[in-house]
Amino acid sequence: MKTRCPWAGPEQIYIEYHDTEWGVPEYDSRALWEKLILDGFQAGLSWITILKKRENFRAAFAGFDPHIIADWGEDDVTRLLGDPGIIRHRGKIEATITNARAWCAIDADRGFDNFLWNYVDGQPLQTTASRREDIPTQSPLSTQISKDLKKAGFKFCGPTIVYAFMEATGLFNNHLTTCFRHEECAALAKRP
């Protein structure tokens, strides 16, 4: 029997996400942006809600192509507010469009992936925690990244959202040391 982080389950979709995606270093700029947007939509909700709707989000948001979304306007907001397959929150939808524009500027300047990975010198941080209660919901680093993202024009990217994003994208391998995925994700810590 594999030991997992306590949050992984009981639903199979959650277990699969934990076992295959969460904590794996992500180096693709567009994929990083998608995960940041989805973490923003999670605010006030559970991740399982977002995970179950992720394919609907991808369809509604043009495959999370920020170049396309950056050109969207009020008609697109209205369309998305009518889509029952996603979280219909005007502020989060409008923030996604704003964030697409901010992403385009950062990515054109230095690459969104480089912007983020420079905070950890290109190497994922590694937790030493073996208990869930020893994992915080934010950190000084997530607070700094949040401030810098907001300065660049991003919305819905507070320190708690950024911390969850860092965990999900492998900037911070926060699988508990007792979890079988901790060592597996640590072994992926070399940027290609």
Buried (B, 14 or more C-beta within 10 A) or exposed (E): EEEBBEBBEEEEEBBEBBBEBBBBBBBEBBBBBBBBBBBBBBBEEEBBEBBEBBEBBBEBBBEBBBEEBBEBEEEBBEEBEEBEEBBEBEEBBBBBBBBBBBBBEBBEEEBBBBBBBEBBEBEBBBBEBEEEEEBEEBBEBBBEBBBBBBEBBBBBBBBBBBBBBBBBBBBBBBBBBBBEBBEBBBEBBEEE
